[in-house]
Amino acid sequence: MGRDRSAAHGRGASPYTIRQRLIFCPFFARFLHNSDLIPSMPNPTRAFLLGPLLKGVSRSFYLTLRVLPVGMRDPIGLAYLLARAADTIADTSLISPEQRLALLLSLRAQVNGATDDVALFQRMAAEVAGQQDQSDEKVLLESLGPALDVLSQLSESDRKAVREIVSTLTEGMEFDLRTFPDERSGQIAALREYDELDRYTYLVAGCVGEFWTTMTYAHMPGTLKERPETMARRGVRFGKALQMTNVLRDCGKDLRIGRCYLPQTLLDRYGLSVQDLLVPANSVRARPLMLELLRTTLDHFRDALDYTLAIPAFSVRLRLACLWPILIGLETLLLLVDNAAWLDPQKVSKVRRNRVYQIIASSLLLVPSNGLVRNAIEQRIRQIEARL
């Protein structure tokens, strides 16, 4: 889900999906009773990090976390905080890409068990935290030492999973910093081949599907009836579906911070240049390219549907956590395919909040039935395909 960031942070449209992941639906807790909000961490430091701090950084994710099964909360919450901190470092354009990359790589090393580096945390506080207008993100960056302490307290399997997901996500951030020019340079670079785009969508989103699957098998054994390899593959494509939706939706905004995720080989095939994409009037001319990538995205969503249906109907929370992003993602694609000015950054195909609430409300009737879930999603896919 290509993302908008606050201009107060010196940011444009972020390339990452930290804030809107398939497992972190912003509206999840609204439909569940407050009695489900049971703490899972007695340690005071852990309680602060995964309580008030997480709530301040992302209230929507905090509420989602509180209704996940107890055993999943700590590793998923900690992974989110570490990835969010890395995202903030990578996306603070008021410091140079070289500085951001150095800090990002150092943080990754710390997550993976390098000896505590007091100087690193001091640099982050001086170079990055000081640039944050939002106090909660500043506190997050200043709390990385305690967060790493909590990481060391997780079980070995959870610690390994958190390290892997944070390492992979930071690879995606590293890819951006190495591939694209400084946001303030006025230059634009495009990915070369489709394989680069596919790899990128794995690094920043597909890997989350793997992580979610790992956590589910570890903490809810017997819930998923399919083979782990099958579910992991579907989970990867689930994440890719969401990120491809963001790439297409946010193309106009990303171009204006120097990033073209549409591969040069596809641009060449359709007789387009990166500069052509900067002209909103070329939206119709570039539509065939967009539709080719949109078809690939729909194929990913079909695997996301299969992933969701592999979750038993009685696991309502897990199903909804998957169903909502699919429905909202497909709604976004429906808007996109009808958007004659899809390259215009002022006319982004974004699902309105009241429509999101409608989707969520209607999904509560669908979720117990495999047939209703499949029919609803396949019908929406057919509606999109009819417009191609």
Secondary structure, DSSP 8 states (H G I E B T S, - for coil): --B---GGGT--SBS--TTS-TT--TTGGGGS-GGG------SHHHHHIIIIIHHHH-HHHHHHHHTS-HHHHHHHHHHHHHHHHHHHHHT-TTS-HHHHHHHHHHHHHHHTT----HHHHHHHHHHTGGG-SSHHHHHHHHTHHHHHHHHHHS-HHHHHHHHHHHHHHHHHHHHHHHHS--TTS---EE-SSHHHHHHHHIIIIIHHHHHHHHHHHHHSTTS--S-HHHHHHHHHHHHHHHHHHHHHHTHHHHHTTTEE-S-HHHHHHTT--HHHHT-GGGGTTTHHHHHHHHHHHHHHHHHHHHHHHTS-TT-HHHHHHHHHHHHHHHHHHHHHHT-TTTT-TTS-----HHHHHHHHHHHHHHTT-HHHHHHHHHHHHHHHHTT-
